[in-house]
Amino acid sequence: MSMNFDRAAGYYDATRGYRPEIGSAIAKSLAQAVDASAATRFLEIGVGTGRIAIPLEQQGYAITGVDISLGMMARLADKVAELERAGRPVDVTLVEADMQVLPFDDGEYDAVIAAHVFHLVADPIRAALEALRVTAEGGSLLVCADMISGHEPMSVSEKWREIVRDTYGPIPSSAEAADDLLRELRIADPSLSITGLRPVNWHFTTTAANDLENIRQRLWSNTWSLPDDVFAACLQELTRWCLAVFGDRMTDPLPREGEFVIRRVRRDVQ
Ligand SMILES: C[S@@+](CC[C@H](N)C(=O)[O-])C[C@H]1O[C@@H](n2cnc3c(N)ncnc32)[C@H](O)[C@@H]1O
């Protein structure tokens, strides 16, 4: 099982995209995390629509992106074509491949980025070890995730996870999956050093109505694998909870904090 994002290609950027200044700040942090130079060879596994790869390339770094979704990569290719029409060659190479079996030589890349991907594959540890295999000696695997927090006691998406967990079973978030994976990696290879780096932070607002509607439309991958009847029952419970908690404040703005978390994994140089 891997989660192909073809169905999300049309709305991914509208629902997950970063504001341009946040995309640039994230790209700068990733470059700093590996002391990048113009010669640094970047690979992003699960590159998607290039939400991270494009800003990184725009800062002067060549990047190869791997994905199993041709739909997501087609969006990325459209962005590359648009930038090239504006007059600059863009150094992005796209490869259709499964991150659990990368079609690259050992040590082919200096830095491998994995953002929001390990919760989507059948064997995350295999994917991480594969990413480390193609990382050059002294290079880094950057495991990244967006963490969203708010002020009210529980957000609509947290409540959704709770309802699904109680009804059907746990659906680990991308950040939780990354934490579990890093713990397992430490055990699998004690020579790895894992360092948390300074995150990129931003603020935005949402509303309970908007969050509920996104779930109703099954925009998030954590809704895709639920059988329709389970999804309908969970949604009904979530809707009741939203009406009880937010009442006539369903469309009031709710402040949110976003945090792009980066963990750098390095194998000690022999
Ligand atoms: C949540 S999106 C993240 C995209 C990008 N990293 C970002 O942060 O915007 C996950 C991406 O991983 C891809 N993916 C899922 N399983 C994969 C696999 N086994 N091999 C390669 N890509 C995979 C999906 O198709 C999707 O484009």
Ligand as a Chemical Component Dictionary entry (heavy atoms), coordinates in Angstrom:
data_LIG
# 
_chem_comp.id                   LIG 
_chem_comp.type                 NON-POLYMER 
_chem_comp.pdbx_formal_charge   0 
_chem_comp.three_letter_code    LIG 
# 
loop_
_chem_comp_atom.comp_id 
_chem_comp_atom.atom_id 
_chem_comp_atom.alt_atom_id 
_chem_comp_atom.type_symbol 
_chem_comp_atom.charge 
_chem_comp_atom.model_Cartn_x 
_chem_comp_atom.model_Cartn_y 
_chem_comp_atom.model_Cartn_z 
_chem_comp_atom.pdbx_ordinal 
LIG C1  C1  C 0  1.408 14.768 1.262  1  
LIG S1  S1  S 1  2.145 14.765 -0.319 2  
LIG C2  C2  C 0  3.646 15.665 0.034  3  
LIG C3  C3  C 0  4.233 16.320 -1.203 4  
LIG C4  C4  C 0  5.437 17.223 -0.898 5  
LIG N1  N1  N 0  6.501 16.508 -0.249 6  
LIG C5  C5  C 0  4.972 18.373 -0.024 7  
LIG O1  O1  O 0  5.358 18.430 1.166  8  
LIG O2  O2  O -1 4.201 19.197 -0.518 9  
LIG C6  C6  C 0  2.785 13.119 -0.440 10 
LIG C7  C7  C 0  3.339 12.736 -1.813 11 
LIG O3  O3  O 0  3.998 11.461 -1.692 12 
LIG C8  C8  C 0  3.652 10.677 -2.836 13 
LIG N2  N2  N 0  3.851 9.252  -2.513 14 
LIG C9  C9  C 0  3.082 8.454  -1.735 15 
LIG N3  N3  N 0  3.602 7.216  -1.689 16 
LIG C10 C10 C 0  4.723 7.235  -2.455 17 
LIG C11 C11 C 0  5.704 6.249  -2.799 18 
LIG N4  N4  N 0  5.625 5.016  -2.346 19 
LIG N5  N5  N 0  6.735 6.627  -3.578 20 
LIG C12 C12 C 0  6.817 7.898  -4.077 21 
LIG N6  N6  N 0  5.908 8.865  -3.792 22 
LIG C13 C13 C 0  4.886 8.541  -2.988 23 
LIG C14 C14 C 0  2.219 11.052 -3.117 24 
LIG O4  O4  O 0  1.825 10.709 -4.452 25 
LIG C15 C15 C 0  2.269 12.566 -2.876 26 
LIG O5  O5  O 0  2.598 13.292 -4.034 27 
# 
loop_
_chem_comp_bond.comp_id 
_chem_comp_bond.atom_id_1 
_chem_comp_bond.atom_id_2 
_chem_comp_bond.value_order 
_chem_comp_bond.pdbx_ordinal 
LIG C1  S1  SING 1  
LIG S1  C2  SING 2  
LIG S1  C6  SING 3  
LIG C2  C3  SING 4  
LIG C3  C4  SING 5  
LIG C4  N1  SING 6  
LIG C4  C5  SING 7  
LIG C5  O1  DOUB 8  
LIG C5  O2  SING 9  
LIG C6  C7  SING 10 
LIG C7  O3  SING 11 
LIG C7  C15 SING 12 
LIG O3  C8  SING 13 
LIG C8  N2  SING 14 
LIG C8  C14 SING 15 
LIG N2  C9  SING 16 
LIG N2  C13 SING 17 
LIG C9  N3  DOUB 18 
LIG N3  C10 SING 19 
LIG C10 C11 SING 20 
LIG C10 C13 DOUB 21 
LIG C11 N4  SING 22 
LIG C11 N5  DOUB 23 
LIG N5  C12 SING 24 
LIG C12 N6  DOUB 25 
LIG N6  C13 SING 26 
LIG C14 O4  SING 27 
LIG C14 C15 SING 28 
LIG C15 O5  SING 29 
# 
